[in-house]
Amino acid sequence: MSAGLGDRWLRGERLPGVSFALHDRVAIVGGSRDGQVGTVALLLAVVPHPLYLVTLDGGAGELRVRQSSLQLAH
């Protein structure tokens, strides 16, 4: 990912095709981690699909998660 895009995202700028912002509360949908909740820590890639580093609640670690496997947590 271009350093410029990452910096823009960190400053809170909305990027085309990128649904989540830094510190958004998200839930994982599908797969073995279905239903786990965490916080967006970093945007790792935009192409071919947005990929985020998510810090899981309760000290359960961090995961790289595609945007298609995330939704805003309620």
matplotlib code that plots the C-alpha trace (Angstrom):
import matplotlib.pyplot as plt

x = [0.0, 1.2, 2.5, 0.3, -2.9, -1.9, -1.2, -4.4, -6.4, -4.6, -5.6, -9.2, -9.7, -12.3, -10.8, -12.9, -13.8, -12.5, -15.3, -13.7, -11.7, -9.0, -10.5, -13.8, -15.4, -15.9, -17.2, -15.9, -18.4, -17.9, -15.0, -13.6, -13.6, -17.2, -18.7, -15.4, -15.2, -12.3, -10.9, -9.4, -5.8, -4.4, -5.2, -2.7, -3.8, -6.4, -5.8, -7.0, -9.4, -9.1, -7.2, -7.1, -5.2, -7.8, -7.0, -9.4, -11.1, -10.0, -6.3, -7.1, -4.4, -4.5, -5.7, -5.4, -9.0, -10.4, -13.1, -15.6, -15.3, -16.1, -19.1, -19.5, -20.1, -23.3]
y = [0.0, 3.5, 5.4, 8.3, 6.2, 4.9, 8.3, 9.7, 6.9, 7.4, 11.1, 10.0, 10.6, 8.3, 6.4, 4.9, 1.3, 1.4, 0.9, 1.1, 3.8, 3.6, 2.5, 1.4, -1.5, -4.4, -8.0, -10.8, -12.6, -16.1, -18.5, -19.9, -16.4, -15.7, -13.3, -12.2, -8.4, -6.1, -2.7, -1.7, -1.0, -0.5, -0.6, -3.0, -3.0, -1.6, -3.7, -6.2, -5.8, -3.8, -5.8, -4.6, -5.5, -6.0, -6.1, -8.6, -7.9, -9.5, -9.8, -12.5, -11.1, -9.5, -10.8, -9.7, -9.6, -8.8, -6.1, -8.7, -10.6, -7.5, -5.5, -2.7, -4.1, -3.1]
z = [0.0, -0.8, 2.2, 1.1, 1.4, 4.8, 6.1, 4.8, 6.4, 9.7, 9.6, 9.3, 5.6, 4.0, 1.1, -1.8, -1.1, 2.5, 4.9, 8.3, 10.1, 12.8, 16.2, 14.7, 16.7, 14.4, 14.6, 12.5, 10.4, 9.2, 9.7, 12.9, 14.6, 13.8, 16.3, 17.9, 18.4, 18.3, 17.2, 13.9, 14.5, 11.0, 7.4, 5.9, 2.2, -0.1, -3.3, -4.2, -1.2, 2.0, 4.7, 8.4, 11.5, 14.2, 17.9, 19.5, 22.8, 26.0, 25.0, 22.4, 20.1, 16.7, 13.3, 9.7, 8.5, 5.0, 4.9, 3.6, 6.9, 9.1, 10.1, 12.6, 16.1, 17.9]

ax = plt.figure().add_subplot(projection="3d")
ax.plot(x, y, z, "-o")
ax.set_aspect("equal")
plt.show()
